[in-house]
Amino acid sequence: MQIEILATRGETVTALEFPEPGRMRVIVQMGTPSETLATVCRSALHPEVLTQVIRLWADPDHCRQFEELGRNLLIRDCA
């Protein structure tokens, strides 16, 4: 499954989208601490997927691609 994070500016409620089969997008407000993101997503995601989301969001050593979308930022794995 391809996981991507859409970091948005302004008031945003964390949400999950499945824009197409095999792809999941987490929408989160920029600056959200990883602990808060984990707490919100824990009940909806399998632990392995949650770990991938948190690494993509907060691990500076994790290989990531960034794409600016207006005022927002799309974050994807390098692979």
C-alpha positions in Angstrom: 0.0 0.0 0.0 1.3 3.4 -0.9 1.0 5.8 2.0 1.1 9.6 1.6 0.6 12.4 4.0 -1.1 15.7 3.0 0.1 18.3 5.5 -2.2 21.3 5.5 -2.0 24.8 6.9 -4.8 26.1 9.1 -7.3 24.3 11.1 -7.5 20.7 9.9 -9.2 17.6 11.4 -6.9 14.6 10.9 -8.6 12.3 8.4 -7.9 9.2 6.2 -8.7 9.1 2.5 -8.4 6.2 0.0 -8.3 8.0 -3.3 -7.7 4.7 -5.3 -7.1 1.0 -4.5 -3.7 0.5 -2.9 -3.2 4.1 -1.9 -4.0 5.8 1.5 -3.7 9.5 2.3 -3.5 10.9 5.8 -4.6 14.5 6.0 -3.1 16.3 9.0 -2.4 19.8 10.1 1.2 21.0 9.8 3.0 21.0 13.1 0.9 18.2 14.6 3.2 16.2 17.0 3.7 12.6 16.1 2.3 11.4 19.4 -1.0 13.2 18.6 -1.1 11.8 15.1 -0.5 8.3 16.5 -3.3 8.7 19.1 -5.8 9.9 16.5 -4.9 7.1 14.0 -4.3 4.2 16.4 -7.9 2.9 16.3 -8.2 3.1 12.5 -4.9 1.7 11.4 -3.1 -1.7 11.7 0.0 -1.2 14.0 2.4 -1.8 11.1 0.7 0.8 8.9 0.6 3.3 11.8 4.3 2.8 12.3 4.9 3.6 8.6 2.7 6.7 8.9 4.6 8.0 11.9 8.0 7.3 10.3 6.9 9.2 7.1 5.7 12.1 9.3 8.4 12.4 11.9 11.6 10.4 11.1 14.2 12.7 9.6 16.3 9.7 8.5 13.4 8.2 6.6 13.7 8.7 2.8 10.8 11.0 1.8 9.7 13.1 -1.2 8.0 16.4 -0.7 5.7 18.1 -3.2 4.3 21.5 -2.6 0.6 21.8 -3.4 -0.2 25.4 -3.0 0.0 26.1 0.7 0.0 22.4 1.5 2.7 19.7 1.4 2.4 16.2 0.1 4.8 13.7 1.6 5.6 10.3 0.1 8.1 7.5 0.6 11.1 7.7 -1.8 10.5 4.1 -3.1 
